Amino acid sequence: MLFHVEMVVKLPSDMPAEQVADIKAKEKAYSQELQRQGKWRHLWRIAGSYANVSIFDVSDNAELHDLISGLPLFPYMDIHVKPLCRHPSSVHQGDA
Ligand SMILES: O=C(O)C[C@H]1C=CC(=O)O1
C-alpha cells in the first residue's frame, strides 16, 4: 500500500545545538535504512520549508504507523498521511 506523507519539522527553538545535531543524525540513519529496504520510496524537501513530502510503500496502516512513530523526530513533527490508490489513467503498471 502506498501512502503520501507530509512531515513538517518543528524543533523547539531552545533545543541545544548538540541535541539537534544528534537527533538529525539519528533521523537520517533511520530514514536511509527504510529507503534501502524500499519502504520509504520517495523523500523530497518542500522548497522553502523545513518539511518533506514522502511516499511510503508498506503492507498496511499499522506498519506505516509503526515506522512513522519510530522516527527520532516524531515528537517534533506535524505529520499528515493520505492513502493512495492507482489512478485509472496512469500508464505506470504495478505502482500501487
Ligand atoms: O528533514 C526532514 O524532512 C525530516 C526527516 C525526514 C527524513 C530525514 O532524514 O529527516
The ligand as an ORCA input file, in Angstrom:
! r2SCAN-3c Opt
* xyz 0 1
  O      14.384     16.704      7.242
  C      13.222     16.238      7.235
  O      12.422     16.458      6.327
  C      12.753     15.347      8.378
  C      13.246     13.971      8.295
  C      12.857     13.108      7.207
  C      13.919     12.387      6.805
  C      15.043     12.865      7.467
  O      16.213     12.489      7.359
  O      14.679     13.898      8.279
*
